[in-house]
Amino acid sequence: MKLKIPSNAKTIIDTLGGAGFEAYVVGGCVRSALMGIEPHDWDICTNAKPDELKKVFAGFETVDFGLKHGTLAVMAGGELFEVTTYRVDGVYADNRHPESVTFTDDLTLDLSRRDFTCNAIAYSEITGLIDPFGGANDIKKKLLRCVGDPDKRFNEDALRIMRGLRFASLCGFSVEETTACSIHQNAFLLKNIAAERIRVELEGMLTGDNVAEVLNEYRDVLTVFMPELGETFDFPQHTKHHCYDVWRHIVHSVEAVEPDALLRMVMLLHDIGKPRAHTTDESGCDHFKGHPMISAELGEAILKRLRFPNEFVADCLLLVEYHDVRYNGSAKQIKRLLQRLGEKNTMRLFKVQRADTAAQSDYLRREKYAAVDLAEKQAKEIIEADQCFRLKDLAINGNDLIKAGVPEGRTVGDLLHLLLDEVIEDRLPNEKQALLNKAKEMHNSK
């Protein structure tokens, strides 16, 4: 099998070869190429030692990316490539990083330290695939299998557990039985991993096509860093609106929304407050009043714990808080929604609500979809017609009020909000003079 290596990567490989060294593309780029996916990055490994790398690439722009661990970043054709010396890792004391590395001339030894067989493959146009652990065959079978002893691999670097779940979700791989058992047994080691690293793998996992299977099979792994999820496991919903327990409803809703990290996180969190909001009436019907706010509170703790960016957290919690809003067909209600959520999040909300409905029972499903469709149609019409639903849409601003005699300070802002309410409720036209007259009336009545 011949893989197409980009010319800039070939320049580096040829430079190493011309200096008498071996050079291969290795790891994820080979995996992607074998799967027919265009690799984002091409990593290169070689038997050239770090000091030899510096000499070989003396005429190139380089960055000492991690030279003590054998990695030199080399610029070729405007692209940066990581070139790493074959190595054997020493003891992993923190379940994440080796305390030392030993450089070697043996490519197979280098491949043997890697996480999964699908990533332990090297390739060059001269020798073809170097695949001592059967990774190419595992890729064909869509099987995720650790290189060697899974317990050892996960104890070396516990983040590999989340990497495995990400691969399973994004690539549609099933996890080999011994590897799967080891993931469950060693999940607790994720407590030793930085939250930011877990967050990156979690986002990737959530955006995969195979996310539902992973969420169901490895839910215990997620509770290591998101223990709040555990309350939803097997929690029944005795109501005609639902046909799944809380966790399975959540999983189906995650799968139903488009593979966007924010939207899928919203679906993962939107109902986690249900167990704490649960009540049962005299007829045996379950109710979960107030669960959106409880879900948002629990979600905030999770998102901050995992160090998600502030904007992501704010948008996610807003959508969780509003996911259960019921529409009454009023355009005024949609203006209020646009005022509170903004255009982008309002459009996201409609996607969230459709996914939520898709994961419920058939009861009133058509009517629920119709209500969301109407709300979306109204929102688009309001936006396209430049109707007023924000302070900046008002025909006047704070300076206009000050010129009209309103003293500077909090009063100006309060009046503007009151005027916006009047306009949204159609009690006042969005016209400058009408707004000024109403502002004077409001101010003088105080």
Beta strands, then each sheet from edge to edge (+ up, - down):
strand 1: 23-26
strand 2: 44-46
strand 3: 62-66
strand 4: 71-76
strand 5: 79-85
strand 6: 87-89
strand 7: 101-103
strand 8: 122-124
strand 9: 128-130
strand 10: 143-144
strand 11: 174-175
strand 12: 279-280
strand 13: 286-287
sheet 1: 3+ 4- 5+ 2+ 1- 8+ 9-
sheet 2: 6+ 7-
sheet 3: 10+ 11+
sheet 4: 12+ 13-
end
